[in-house]
């Protein structure tokens, strides 16, 4: 969980939306204090980024926590990142994993990807390659390119999953389509060692994964 940029970008979009309603910082804070989870998340972002108020990571963590405790998955994910890095709160990898898991269970793709990484390295949780793969698979199925690449790597080396070059080729193909750096070269390298009679299967699997992921994205719009 080295970066929380995806969540922060989401919050920035929320901030822009609220600007259209001309809500002042004071109005946002008043609603946040009354328990409005949307404004709690927004207020956390404003303190986090120094947007509309002086930057204050401790205040950011305070408001993210209020929203996280109400079940907001974005706030849970960002709060986990703050514990992971020690931004505004004491560094605590176990607490980072706890909040990340809450967001991941709710389907937050960035949290799922980060939780996979935590299981892969044993950061805040007991190291577990199978759990790492399971969470990366959830994130990859939602379109997270780094998770797609991580899955491909695991299929190549047989860590947490049986070694399977065909599945690796397919996931590298998906990651490459999503612009993950180096994925296309690794896919092409596998293409040179996979038997010709298996390449049609590998390409078909890649197409199927791409179609499934794109369909899932469209269903969320």
GINORZI-V859935 format. One record per residue. RES is the residue in one letter. PSI is psi as a letter, one per 40 degrees, with the letter a starting at -180 (none if undefined). Layout:
# GINORZI-V859935
res=(RES/RES)
psi=(PSI/PSI)
This chain:
# GINORZI-V859935
res=(X/X/X/X/X/X/X/X/X/X/X/X/X/X/X/X/X/X/X/X/X/X/X/X/X/X/X/X/X/X/X/X/X/X/X/X/X/X/X/X/X/X/X/X/X/X/X/X/X/X/X/X/X/X/X/X/X/X/X/X/X/X/X/X/X/X/X/X/X/X/X/X/X/X/X/X/X/X/X/X/X/X/X/X/X/X/X/X/X/X/X/X/X/X/X/X/X/X/X/X/X/X/X/X/X/X/X/X/X/X/X/X/X/X/X/X/X/X/X/X/X/X/X/X/X/X/X/X/X/X/X/X/X/X/X/X/X/X/X/X/X/X/X/X/X/X/X/X/X/X/X/X/X/X/X/X/X/X/X/X/X/X/X/X/X/X/X/X/X/X/X/X/X/X/X/X/X/X/X/X/X/X/X/X/X/X/X/X/X/X/X/X/X/X/X/X/X/X/X/X/X/X/X/X/X/X/X/X/X/X/X/X/X/X/X/X/X/X/X/X/X)
psi=(f/d/i/f/d/d/d/d/d/d/d/d/d/d/d/d/d/d/d/d/e/f/h/i/d/d/d/d/d/d/d/d/d/e/e/h/d/d/d/d/d/d/d/d/d/d/d/d/e/f/h/e/i/i/h/g/d/d/d/d/d/d/d/d/d/d/d/d/e/e/e/h/d/d/d/d/d/d/d/d/d/d/d/d/e/f/h/e/i/i/h/g/d/d/d/d/d/d/d/d/d/d/d/d/d/e/e/h/d/d/d/d/d/d/d/d/d/d/d/d/e/f/h/e/i/h/h/h/d/d/d/d/d/d/d/d/d/d/d/d/e/e/e/h/d/d/d/d/d/d/d/d/d/d/d/d/e/f/h/e/i/i/h/g/d/d/d/d/d/d/d/d/d/d/d/d/d/e/e/h/h/e/d/d/d/d/d/d/d/d/d/e/e/h/i/d/e/e/d/d/d/d/d/d/d/d/d/d/d/d/d/d/d/d/d/d/d/d/e/e/none)
